[in-house]
Amino acid sequence: MPNANNAAIVEISQTANKFRSSIVLQYDNKYIDVKSILGLFTTLLASGTYDLHVHGPDAEEAKKAMAEVFEKHGLKINSIQD
């Protein structure tokens, strides 16, 4: 499977780092800290759907911003309500 493009990875990480909340993507049994650009480079693929888990004081704003940046780059996520 092709990796997501570099611009998408950088923008996803930069967007996540604007928030205090914990932002984690789950794919199968892998968990990716979205604030870790290295984690994104090694595991984020252009195809597939990821579950987005957000916990913290600004979780709602973070979910909205992350959904927008993933959609912008054609990546699919499911926002999980924990």
PDB file of N, CA, C and O in Angstrom:
ATOM      1  N   MET A   1       0.845  -1.192   0.000  1.00  0.00           N
ATOM      2  CA  MET A   1       0.000   0.000   0.000  1.00  0.00           C
ATOM      3  C   MET A   1       0.882   1.244   0.000  1.00  0.00           C
ATOM      4  O   MET A   1       1.907   1.273   0.680  1.00  0.00           O
ATOM      5  N   PRO A   2       0.501   2.255  -0.743  1.00  0.00           N
ATOM      6  CA  PRO A   2       1.318   3.475  -0.769  1.00  0.00           C
ATOM      7  C   PRO A   2       1.166   4.274   0.519  1.00  0.00           C
ATOM      8  O   PRO A   2       0.093   4.329   1.119  1.00  0.00           O
ATOM      9  N   ASN A   3       2.272   4.892   0.926  1.00  0.00           N
ATOM     10  CA  ASN A   3       2.224   5.775   2.091  1.00  0.00           C
ATOM     11  C   ASN A   3       1.503   7.061   1.726  1.00  0.00           C
ATOM     12  O   ASN A   3       1.468   7.457   0.561  1.00  0.00           O
ATOM     13  N   ALA A   4       0.929   7.710   2.730  1.00  0.00           N
ATOM     14  CA  ALA A   4       0.326   9.023   2.515  1.00  0.00           C
ATOM     15  C   ALA A   4       1.452   9.980   2.116  1.00  0.00           C
ATOM     16  O   ALA A   4       2.613   9.752   2.455  1.00  0.00           O
ATOM     17  N   ASN A   5       1.108  11.044   1.401  1.00  0.00           N
ATOM     18  CA  ASN A   5       2.169  11.948   0.957  1.00  0.00           C
ATOM     19  C   ASN A   5       2.725  12.778   2.112  1.00  0.00           C
ATOM     20  O   ASN A   5       2.068  12.985   3.132  1.00  0.00           O
ATOM     21  N   ASN A   6       3.942  13.240   1.918  1.00  0.00           N
ATOM     22  CA  ASN A   6       4.652  13.975   2.970  1.00  0.00           C
ATOM     23  C   ASN A   6       3.909  15.217   3.425  1.00  0.00           C
ATOM     24  O   ASN A   6       3.886  15.520   4.618  1.00  0.00           O
ATOM     25  N   ALA A   7       3.302  15.943   2.496  1.00  0.00           N
ATOM     26  CA  ALA A   7       2.578  17.167   2.861  1.00  0.00           C
ATOM     27  C   ALA A   7       1.420  16.839   3.794  1.00  0.00           C
ATOM     28  O   ALA A   7       1.154  17.582   4.739  1.00  0.00           O
ATOM     29  N   ALA A   8       0.732  15.734   3.537  1.00  0.00           N
ATOM     30  CA  ALA A   8      -0.381  15.325   4.399  1.00  0.00           C
ATOM     31  C   ALA A   8       0.129  14.994   5.791  1.00  0.00           C
ATOM     32  O   ALA A   8      -0.458  15.428   6.782  1.00  0.00           O
ATOM     33  N   ILE A   9       1.199  14.243   5.881  1.00  0.00           N
ATOM     34  CA  ILE A   9       1.760  13.848   7.176  1.00  0.00           C
ATOM     35  C   ILE A   9       2.190  15.059   7.982  1.00  0.00           C
ATOM     36  O   ILE A   9       1.891  15.147   9.174  1.00  0.00           O
ATOM     37  N   VAL A  10       2.882  15.988   7.356  1.00  0.00           N
ATOM     38  CA  VAL A  10       3.343  17.195   8.050  1.00  0.00           C
ATOM     39  C   VAL A  10       2.153  18.013   8.532  1.00  0.00           C
ATOM     40  O   VAL A  10       2.145  18.470   9.675  1.00  0.00           O
ATOM     41  N   GLU A  11       1.147  18.206   7.682  1.00  0.00           N
ATOM     42  CA  GLU A  11      -0.016  19.010   8.080  1.00  0.00           C
ATOM     43  C   GLU A  11      -0.819  18.335   9.191  1.00  0.00           C
ATOM     44  O   GLU A  11      -1.307  19.010  10.097  1.00  0.00           O
ATOM     45  N   ILE A  12      -0.960  17.018   9.130  1.00  0.00           N
ATOM     46  CA  ILE A  12      -1.673  16.288  10.181  1.00  0.00           C
ATOM     47  C   ILE A  12      -0.963  16.474  11.514  1.00  0.00           C
ATOM     48  O   ILE A  12      -1.601  16.777  12.522  1.00  0.00           O
ATOM     49  N   SER A  13       0.347  16.296  11.525  1.00  0.00           N
ATOM     50  CA  SER A  13       1.112  16.438  12.768  1.00  0.00           C
ATOM     51  C   SER A  13       1.070  17.874  13.295  1.00  0.00           C
ATOM     52  O   SER A  13       0.890  18.087  14.493  1.00  0.00           O
ATOM     53  N   GLN A  14       1.233  18.846  12.417  1.00  0.00           N
ATOM     54  CA  GLN A  14       1.196  20.253  12.836  1.00  0.00           C
ATOM     55  C   GLN A  14      -0.172  20.615  13.402  1.00  0.00           C
ATOM     56  O   GLN A  14      -0.259  21.328  14.402  1.00  0.00           O
ATOM     57  N   THR A  15      -1.228  20.139  12.781  1.00  0.00           N
ATOM     58  CA  THR A  15      -2.584  20.417  13.268  1.00  0.00           C
ATOM     59  C   THR A  15      -2.782  19.789  14.642  1.00  0.00           C
ATOM     60  O   THR A  15      -3.306  20.436  15.548  1.00  0.00           O
ATOM     61  N   ALA A  16      -2.373  18.549  14.802  1.00  0.00           N
ATOM     62  CA  ALA A  16      -2.534  17.853  16.084  1.00  0.00           C
ATOM     63  C   ALA A  16      -1.788  18.563  17.207  1.00  0.00           C
ATOM     64  O   ALA A  16      -2.268  18.618  18.339  1.00  0.00           O
ATOM     65  N   ASN A  17      -0.627  19.101  16.897  1.00  0.00           N
ATOM     66  CA  ASN A  17       0.192  19.753  17.915  1.00  0.00           C
ATOM     67  C   ASN A  17      -0.361  21.102  18.373  1.00  0.00           C
ATOM     68  O   ASN A  17       0.175  21.696  19.309  1.00  0.00           O
ATOM     69  N   LYS A  18      -1.405  21.588  17.742  1.00  0.00           N
ATOM     70  CA  LYS A  18      -2.056  22.825  18.184  1.00  0.00           C
ATOM     71  C   LYS A  18      -2.959  22.586  19.392  1.00  0.00           C
ATOM     72  O   LYS A  18      -3.411  23.536  20.032  1.00  0.00           O
ATOM     73  N   PHE A  19      -3.221  21.315  19.703  1.00  0.00           N
ATOM     74  CA  PHE A  19      -4.168  20.965  20.757  1.00  0.00           C
ATOM     75  C   PHE A  19      -3.471  20.295  21.925  1.00  0.00           C
ATOM     76  O   PHE A  19      -2.430  19.656  21.771  1.00  0.00           O
ATOM     77  N   ARG A  20      -4.073  20.456  23.105  1.00  0.00           N
ATOM     78  CA  ARG A  20      -3.542  19.817  24.313  1.00  0.00           C
ATOM     79  C   ARG A  20      -4.023  18.376  24.431  1.00  0.00           C
ATOM     80  O   ARG A  20      -3.401  17.572  25.125  1.00  0.00           O
ATOM     81  N   SER A  21      -5.106  18.046  23.772  1.00  0.00           N
ATOM     82  CA  SER A  21      -5.679  16.703  23.861  1.00  0.00           C
ATOM     83  C   SER A  21      -4.743  15.647  23.279  1.00  0.00           C
ATOM     84  O   SER A  21      -3.904  15.931  22.424  1.00  0.00           O
ATOM     85  N   SER A  22      -4.912  14.425  23.769  1.00  0.00           N
ATOM     86  CA  SER A  22      -4.231  13.268  23.200  1.00  0.00           C
ATOM     87  C   SER A  22      -4.981  12.884  21.925  1.00  0.00           C
ATOM     88  O   SER A  22      -6.205  12.752  21.941  1.00  0.00           O
ATOM     89  N   ILE A  23      -4.255  12.704  20.824  1.00  0.00           N
ATOM     90  CA  ILE A  23      -4.875  12.369  19.540  1.00  0.00           C
ATOM     91  C   ILE A  23      -4.171  11.132  18.991  1.00  0.00           C
ATOM     92  O   ILE A  23      -2.980  11.161  18.684  1.00  0.00           O
ATOM     93  N   VAL A  24      -4.933  10.049  18.875  1.00  0.00           N
ATOM     94  CA  VAL A  24      -4.358   8.763  18.472  1.00  0.00           C
ATOM     95  C   VAL A  24      -5.203   8.162  17.354  1.00  0.00           C
ATOM     96  O   VAL A  24      -6.433   8.184  17.400  1.00  0.00           O
ATOM     97  N   LEU A  25      -4.513   7.623  16.346  1.00  0.00           N
ATOM     98  CA  LEU A  25      -5.184   6.882  15.280  1.00  0.00           C
ATOM     99  C   LEU A  25      -5.001   5.399  15.538  1.00  0.00           C
ATOM    100  O   LEU A  25      -3.930   4.956  15.953  1.00  0.00           O
ATOM    101  N   GLN A  26      -6.056   4.635  15.289  1.00  0.00           N
ATOM    102  CA  GLN A  26      -5.978   3.189  15.419  1.00  0.00           C
ATOM    103  C   GLN A  26      -6.253   2.576  14.061  1.00  0.00           C
ATOM    104  O   GLN A  26      -7.217   2.937  13.387  1.00  0.00           O
ATOM    105  N   TYR A  27      -5.397   1.642  13.665  1.00  0.00           N
ATOM    106  CA  TYR A  27      -5.584   0.894  12.426  1.00  0.00           C
ATOM    107  C   TYR A  27      -5.230  -0.549  12.724  1.00  0.00           C
ATOM    108  O   TYR A  27      -4.089  -0.845  13.080  1.00  0.00           O
ATOM    109  N   ASP A  28      -6.183  -1.446  12.587  1.00  0.00           N
ATOM    110  CA  ASP A  28      -6.031  -2.823  13.042  1.00  0.00           C
ATOM    111  C   ASP A  28      -5.627  -2.777  14.512  1.00  0.00           C
ATOM    112  O   ASP A  28      -6.360  -2.218  15.328  1.00  0.00           O
ATOM    113  N   ASN A  29      -4.492  -3.344  14.864  1.00  0.00           N
ATOM    114  CA  ASN A  29      -4.073  -3.252  16.259  1.00  0.00           C
ATOM    115  C   ASN A  29      -2.838  -2.369  16.416  1.00  0.00           C
ATOM    116  O   ASN A  29      -2.041  -2.568  17.333  1.00  0.00           O
ATOM    117  N   LYS A  30      -2.681  -1.398  15.524  1.00  0.00           N
ATOM    118  CA  LYS A  30      -1.612  -0.409  15.627  1.00  0.00           C
ATOM    119  C   LYS A  30      -2.203   0.901  16.129  1.00  0.00           C
ATOM    120  O   LYS A  30      -3.302   1.292  15.736  1.00  0.00           O
ATOM    121  N   TYR A  31      -1.467   1.564  16.994  1.00  0.00           N
ATOM    122  CA  TYR A  31      -1.876   2.873  17.502  1.00  0.00           C
ATOM    123  C   TYR A  31      -0.802   3.881  17.134  1.00  0.00           C
ATOM    124  O   TYR A  31       0.384   3.648  17.364  1.00  0.00           O
ATOM    125  N   ILE A  32      -1.221   4.998  16.565  1.00  0.00           N
ATOM    126  CA  ILE A  32      -0.288   6.020  16.098  1.00  0.00           C
ATOM    127  C   ILE A  32      -0.576   7.315  16.833  1.00  0.00           C
ATOM    128  O   ILE A  32      -1.690   7.834  16.766  1.00  0.00           O
ATOM    129  N   ASP A  33       0.421   7.841  17.537  1.00  0.00           N
ATOM    130  CA  ASP A  33       0.299   9.166  18.152  1.00  0.00           C
ATOM    131  C   ASP A  33       0.406  10.180  17.016  1.00  0.00           C
ATOM    132  O   ASP A  33       1.457  10.312  16.390  1.00  0.00           O
ATOM    133  N   VAL A  34      -0.677  10.888  16.756  1.00  0.00           N
ATOM    134  CA  VAL A  34      -0.731  11.783  15.602  1.00  0.00           C
ATOM    135  C   VAL A  34       0.234  12.965  15.752  1.00  0.00           C
ATOM    136  O   VAL A  34       0.593  13.600  14.761  1.00  0.00           O
ATOM    137  N   LYS A  35       0.647  13.254  16.962  1.00  0.00           N
ATOM    138  CA  LYS A  35       1.600  14.345  17.185  1.00  0.00           C
ATOM    139  C   LYS A  35       3.026  13.920  16.850  1.00  0.00           C
ATOM    140  O   LYS A  35       3.921  14.763  16.789  1.00  0.00           O
ATOM    141  N   SER A  36       3.245  12.638  16.636  1.00  0.00           N
ATOM    142  CA  SER A  36       4.567  12.111  16.300  1.00  0.00           C
ATOM    143  C   SER A  36       4.709  12.003  14.792  1.00  0.00           C
ATOM    144  O   SER A  36       4.128  11.117  14.166  1.00  0.00           O
ATOM    145  N   ILE A  37       5.475  12.898  14.222  1.00  0.00           N
ATOM    146  CA  ILE A  37       5.634  12.883  12.765  1.00  0.00           C
ATOM    147  C   ILE A  37       6.326  11.603  12.311  1.00  0.00           C
ATOM    148  O   ILE A  37       6.021  11.078  11.240  1.00  0.00           O
ATOM    149  N   LEU A  38       7.252  11.100  13.113  1.00  0.00           N
ATOM    150  CA  LEU A  38       7.934   9.857  12.768  1.00  0.00           C
ATOM    151  C   LEU A  38       6.951   8.685  12.757  1.00  0.00           C
ATOM    152  O   LEU A  38       6.990   7.848  11.856  1.00  0.00           O
ATOM    153  N   GLY A  39       6.072   8.627  13.759  1.00  0.00           N
ATOM    154  CA  GLY A  39       5.060   7.579  13.795  1.00  0.00           C
ATOM    155  C   GLY A  39       4.166   7.615  12.571  1.00  0.00           C
ATOM    156  O   GLY A  39       3.815   6.572  12.021  1.00  0.00           O
ATOM    157  N   LEU A  40       3.797   8.816  12.144  1.00  0.00           N
ATOM    158  CA  LEU A  40       2.955   8.954  10.952  1.00  0.00           C
ATOM    159  C   LEU A  40       3.699   8.495   9.702  1.00  0.00           C
ATOM    160  O   LEU A  40       3.135   7.781   8.873  1.00  0.00           O
ATOM    161  N   PHE A  41       4.958   8.898   9.559  1.00  0.00           N
ATOM    162  CA  PHE A  41       5.737   8.523   8.381  1.00  0.00           C
ATOM    163  C   PHE A  41       5.871   7.011   8.259  1.00  0.00           C
ATOM    164  O   PHE A  41       5.866   6.474   7.151  1.00  0.00           O
ATOM    165  N   THR A  42       5.991   6.320   9.390  1.00  0.00           N
ATOM    166  CA  THR A  42       6.232   4.884   9.318  1.00  0.00           C
ATOM    167  C   THR A  42       4.962   4.049   9.203  1.00  0.00           C
ATOM    168  O   THR A  42       5.033   2.883   8.815  1.00  0.00           O
ATOM    169  N   THR A  43       3.806   4.613   9.528  1.00  0.00           N
ATOM    170  CA  THR A  43       2.612   3.771   9.548  1.00  0.00           C
ATOM    171  C   THR A  43       1.409   4.287   8.774  1.00  0.00           C
ATOM    172  O   THR A  43       0.529   3.495   8.438  1.00  0.00           O
ATOM    173  N   LEU A  44       1.334   5.572   8.477  1.00  0.00           N
ATOM    174  CA  LEU A  44       0.141   6.105   7.827  1.00  0.00           C
ATOM    175  C   LEU A  44       0.141   5.750   6.346  1.00  0.00           C
ATOM    176  O   LEU A  44       1.090   6.044   5.619  1.00  0.00           O
ATOM    177  N   LEU A  45      -0.931   5.119   5.920  1.00  0.00           N
ATOM    178  CA  LEU A  45      -1.057   4.701   4.532  1.00  0.00           C
ATOM    179  C   LEU A  45      -2.145   5.520   3.840  1.00  0.00           C
ATOM    180  O   LEU A  45      -3.058   6.028   4.490  1.00  0.00           O
ATOM    181  N   ALA A  46      -2.040   5.642   2.531  1.00  0.00           N
ATOM    182  CA  ALA A  46      -3.006   6.423   1.765  1.00  0.00           C
ATOM    183  C   ALA A  46      -4.356   5.729   1.672  1.00  0.00           C
ATOM    184  O   ALA A  46      -5.378   6.381   1.459  1.00  0.00           O
ATOM    185  N   SER A  47      -4.367   4.415   1.832  1.00  0.00           N
ATOM    186  CA  SER A  47      -5.637   3.700   1.772  1.00  0.00           C
ATOM    187  C   SER A  47      -5.949   3.124   3.146  1.00  0.00           C
ATOM    188  O   SER A  47      -5.067   2.984   3.993  1.00  0.00           O
ATOM    189  N   GLY A  48      -7.193   2.801   3.348  1.00  0.00           N
ATOM    190  CA  GLY A  48      -7.603   2.284   4.642  1.00  0.00           C
ATOM    191  C   GLY A  48      -8.348   3.349   5.426  1.00  0.00           C
ATOM    192  O   GLY A  48      -8.268   4.541   5.128  1.00  0.00           O
ATOM    193  N   THR A  49      -9.067   2.892   6.427  1.00  0.00           N
ATOM    194  CA  THR A  49      -9.811   3.801   7.294  1.00  0.00           C
ATOM    195  C   THR A  49      -9.276   3.662   8.703  1.00  0.00           C
ATOM    196  O   THR A  49      -9.058   2.552   9.188  1.00  0.00           O
ATOM    197  N   TYR A  50      -9.065   4.786   9.355  1.00  0.00           N
ATOM    198  CA  TYR A  50      -8.502   4.827  10.694  1.00  0.00           C
ATOM    199  C   TYR A  50      -9.563   5.272  11.690  1.00  0.00           C
ATOM    200  O   TYR A  50     -10.466   6.037  11.352  1.00  0.00           O
ATOM    201  N   ASP A  51      -9.444   4.784  12.918  1.00  0.00           N
ATOM    202  CA  ASP A  51     -10.296   5.247  14.008  1.00  0.00           C
ATOM    203  C   ASP A  51      -9.538   6.341  14.742  1.00  0.00           C
ATOM    204  O   ASP A  51      -8.381   6.153  15.118  1.00  0.00           O
ATOM    205  N   LEU A  52     -10.185   7.482  14.949  1.00  0.00           N
ATOM    206  CA  LEU A  52      -9.568   8.622  15.619  1.00  0.00           C
ATOM    207  C   LEU A  52     -10.070   8.689  17.053  1.00  0.00           C
ATOM    208  O   LEU A  52     -11.271   8.807  17.298  1.00  0.00           O
ATOM    209  N   HIS A  53      -9.140   8.612  17.997  1.00  0.00           N
ATOM    210  CA  HIS A  53      -9.446   8.711  19.427  1.00  0.00           C
ATOM    211  C   HIS A  53      -8.859  10.011  19.950  1.00  0.00           C
ATOM    212  O   HIS A  53      -7.655  10.241  19.832  1.00  0.00           O
ATOM    213  N   VAL A  54      -9.698  10.863  20.526  1.00  0.00           N
ATOM    214  CA  VAL A  54      -9.241  12.146  21.063  1.00  0.00           C
ATOM    215  C   VAL A  54      -9.736  12.274  22.493  1.00  0.00           C
ATOM    216  O   VAL A  54     -10.926  12.116  22.766  1.00  0.00           O
ATOM    217  N   HIS A  55      -8.810  12.564  23.407  1.00  0.00           N
ATOM    218  CA  HIS A  55      -9.145  12.733  24.822  1.00  0.00           C
ATOM    219  C   HIS A  55      -8.460  13.984  25.335  1.00  0.00           C
ATOM    220  O   HIS A  55      -7.263  14.170  25.115  1.00  0.00           O
ATOM    221  N   GLY A  56      -9.203  14.843  26.016  1.00  0.00           N
ATOM    222  CA  GLY A  56      -8.586  16.004  26.630  1.00  0.00           C
ATOM    223  C   GLY A  56      -9.503  17.200  26.654  1.00  0.00           C
ATOM    224  O   GLY A  56     -10.662  17.126  26.248  1.00  0.00           O
ATOM    225  N   PRO A  57      -8.962  18.315  27.140  1.00  0.00           N
ATOM    226  CA  PRO A  57      -9.783  19.500  27.376  1.00  0.00           C
ATOM    227  C   PRO A  57     -10.319  20.168  26.113  1.00  0.00           C
ATOM    228  O   PRO A  57     -11.342  20.852  26.164  1.00  0.00           O
ATOM    229  N   ASP A  58      -9.645  19.979  24.988  1.00  0.00           N
ATOM    230  CA  ASP A  58     -10.097  20.606  23.737  1.00  0.00           C
ATOM    231  C   ASP A  58     -10.427  19.537  22.690  1.00  0.00           C
ATOM    232  O   ASP A  58     -10.199  19.730  21.495  1.00  0.00           O
ATOM    233  N   ALA A  59     -10.964  18.415  23.158  1.00  0.00           N
ATOM    234  CA  ALA A  59     -11.206  17.260  22.288  1.00  0.00           C
ATOM    235  C   ALA A  59     -12.146  17.568  21.127  1.00  0.00           C
ATOM    236  O   ALA A  59     -11.883  17.154  19.997  1.00  0.00           O
ATOM    237  N   GLU A  60     -13.236  18.285  21.386  1.00  0.00           N
ATOM    238  CA  GLU A  60     -14.194  18.553  20.307  1.00  0.00           C
ATOM    239  C   GLU A  60     -13.569  19.389  19.191  1.00  0.00           C
ATOM    240  O   GLU A  60     -13.761  19.099  18.010  1.00  0.00           O
ATOM    241  N   GLU A  61     -12.825  20.420  19.566  1.00  0.00           N
ATOM    242  CA  GLU A  61     -12.156  21.261  18.562  1.00  0.00           C
ATOM    243  C   GLU A  61     -11.104  20.451  17.806  1.00  0.00           C
ATOM    244  O   GLU A  61     -10.949  20.596  16.593  1.00  0.00           O
ATOM    245  N   ALA A  62     -10.383  19.597  18.534  1.00  0.00           N
ATOM    246  CA  ALA A  62      -9.343  18.778  17.906  1.00  0.00           C
ATOM    247  C   ALA A  62      -9.949  17.798  16.908  1.00  0.00           C
ATOM    248  O   ALA A  62      -9.410  17.618  15.816  1.00  0.00           O
ATOM    249  N   LYS A  63     -11.064  17.161  17.270  1.00  0.00           N
ATOM    250  CA  LYS A  63     -11.719  16.216  16.356  1.00  0.00           C
ATOM    251  C   LYS A  63     -12.127  16.910  15.066  1.00  0.00           C
ATOM    252  O   LYS A  63     -11.924  16.381  13.973  1.00  0.00           O
ATOM    253  N   LYS A  64     -12.703  18.097  15.201  1.00  0.00           N
ATOM    254  CA  LYS A  64     -13.160  18.837  14.021  1.00  0.00           C
ATOM    255  C   LYS A  64     -11.973  19.201  13.116  1.00  0.00           C
ATOM    256  O   LYS A  64     -12.031  19.011  11.902  1.00  0.00           O
ATOM    257  N   ALA A  65     -10.913  19.719  13.712  1.00  0.00           N
ATOM    258  CA  ALA A  65      -9.739  20.118  12.937  1.00  0.00           C
ATOM    259  C   ALA A  65      -9.080  18.909  12.269  1.00  0.00           C
ATOM    260  O   ALA A  65      -8.661  18.989  11.114  1.00  0.00           O
ATOM    261  N   MET A  66      -8.989  17.797  12.988  1.00  0.00           N
ATOM    262  CA  MET A  66      -8.365  16.608  12.415  1.00  0.00           C
ATOM    263  C   MET A  66      -9.212  16.048  11.273  1.00  0.00           C
ATOM    264  O   MET A  66      -8.672  15.626  10.250  1.00  0.00           O
ATOM    265  N   ALA A  67     -10.530  16.043  11.440  1.00  0.00           N
ATOM    266  CA  ALA A  67     -11.410  15.561  10.369  1.00  0.00           C
ATOM    267  C   ALA A  67     -11.211  16.398   9.108  1.00  0.00           C
ATOM    268  O   ALA A  67     -11.177  15.859   8.001  1.00  0.00           O
ATOM    269  N   GLU A  68     -11.081  17.706   9.274  1.00  0.00           N
ATOM    270  CA  GLU A  68     -10.895  18.594   8.114  1.00  0.00           C
ATOM    271  C   GLU A  68      -9.578  18.314   7.401  1.00  0.00           C
ATOM    272  O   GLU A  68      -9.547  18.240   6.172  1.00  0.00           O
ATOM    273  N   VAL A  69      -8.493  18.158   8.152  1.00  0.00           N
ATOM    274  CA  VAL A  69      -7.190  17.952   7.516  1.00  0.00           C
ATOM    275  C   VAL A  69      -7.107  16.568   6.870  1.00  0.00           C
ATOM    276  O   VAL A  69      -6.498  16.428   5.809  1.00  0.00           O
ATOM    277  N   PHE A  70      -7.706  15.541   7.486  1.00  0.00           N
ATOM    278  CA  PHE A  70      -7.714  14.225   6.857  1.00  0.00           C
ATOM    279  C   PHE A  70      -8.528  14.248   5.570  1.00  0.00           C
ATOM    280  O   PHE A  70      -8.109  13.692   4.554  1.00  0.00           O
ATOM    281  N   GLU A  71      -9.689  14.891   5.613  1.00  0.00           N
ATOM    282  CA  GLU A  71     -10.533  14.979   4.414  1.00  0.00           C
ATOM    283  C   GLU A  71      -9.822  15.736   3.302  1.00  0.00           C
ATOM    284  O   GLU A  71      -9.889  15.337   2.139  1.00  0.00           O
ATOM    285  N   LYS A  72      -9.151  16.808   3.642  1.00  0.00           N
ATOM    286  CA  LYS A  72      -8.408  17.620   2.662  1.00  0.00           C
ATOM    287  C   LYS A  72      -7.412  16.768   1.876  1.00  0.00           C
ATOM    288  O   LYS A  72      -7.189  16.993   0.686  1.00  0.00           O
ATOM    289  N   HIS A  73      -6.818  15.790   2.557  1.00  0.00           N
ATOM    290  CA  HIS A  73      -5.805  14.952   1.917  1.00  0.00           C
ATOM    291  C   HIS A  73      -6.354  13.601   1.454  1.00  0.00           C
ATOM    292  O   HIS A  73      -5.587  12.710   1.090  1.00  0.00           O
ATOM    293  N   GLY A  74      -7.679  13.449   1.469  1.00  0.00           N
ATOM    294  CA  GLY A  74      -8.304  12.239   0.950  1.00  0.00           C
ATOM    295  C   GLY A  74      -8.105  11.007   1.811  1.00  0.00           C
ATOM    296  O   GLY A  74      -8.153   9.883   1.311  1.00  0.00           O
ATOM    297  N   LEU A  75      -7.882  11.209   3.109  1.00  0.00           N
ATOM    298  CA  LEU A  75      -7.708  10.091   4.039  1.00  0.00           C
ATOM    299  C   LEU A  75      -8.988   9.902   4.839  1.00  0.00           C
ATOM    300  O   LEU A  75      -9.661  10.871   5.190  1.00  0.00           O
ATOM    301  N   LYS A  76      -9.319   8.648   5.122  1.00  0.00           N
ATOM    302  CA  LYS A  76     -10.589   8.355   5.801  1.00  0.00           C
ATOM    303  C   LYS A  76     -10.367   8.055   7.277  1.00  0.00           C
ATOM    304  O   LYS A  76      -9.480   7.284   7.643  1.00  0.00           O
ATOM    305  N   ILE A  77     -11.205   8.690   8.134  1.00  0.00           N
ATOM    306  CA  ILE A  77     -11.178   8.412   9.568  1.00  0.00           C
ATOM    307  C   ILE A  77     -12.593   8.248  10.094  1.00  0.00           C
ATOM    308  O   ILE A  77     -13.547   8.798   9.543  1.00  0.00           O
ATOM    309  N   ASN A  78     -12.711   7.492  11.158  1.00  0.00           N
ATOM    310  CA  ASN A  78     -13.936   7.392  11.931  1.00  0.00           C
ATOM    311  C   ASN A  78     -13.643   8.051  13.270  1.00  0.00           C
ATOM    312  O   ASN A  78     -12.713   7.648  13.970  1.00  0.00           O
ATOM    313  N   SER A  79     -14.411   9.039  13.625  1.00  0.00           N
ATOM    314  CA  SER A  79     -14.229   9.695  14.925  1.00  0.00           C
ATOM    315  C   SER A  79     -14.932   8.854  15.977  1.00  0.00           C
ATOM    316  O   SER A  79     -16.150   8.678  15.930  1.00  0.00           O
ATOM    317  N   ILE A  80     -14.160   8.332  16.930  1.00  0.00           N
ATOM    318  CA  ILE A  80     -14.681   7.440  17.951  1.00  0.00           C
ATOM    319  C   ILE A  80     -15.121   8.253  19.175  1.00  0.00           C
ATOM    320  O   ILE A  80     -14.358   9.065  19.699  1.00  0.00           O
ATOM    321  N   GLN A  81     -16.331   8.028  19.608  1.00  0.00           N
ATOM    322  CA  GLN A  81     -16.843   8.689  20.810  1.00  0.00           C
ATOM    323  C   GLN A  81     -16.555   7.773  22.003  1.00  0.00           C
ATOM    324  O   GLN A  81     -17.204   6.741  22.168  1.00  0.00           O
ATOM    325  N   ASP A  82     -15.593   8.151  22.820  1.00  0.00           N
ATOM    326  CA  ASP A  82     -15.226   7.322  23.984  1.00  0.00           C
ATOM    327  C   ASP A  82     -15.957   7.746  25.215  1.00  0.00           C
ATOM    328  O   ASP A  82     -15.768   7.158  26.280  1.00  0.00           O
TER     329      ASP A  82
END
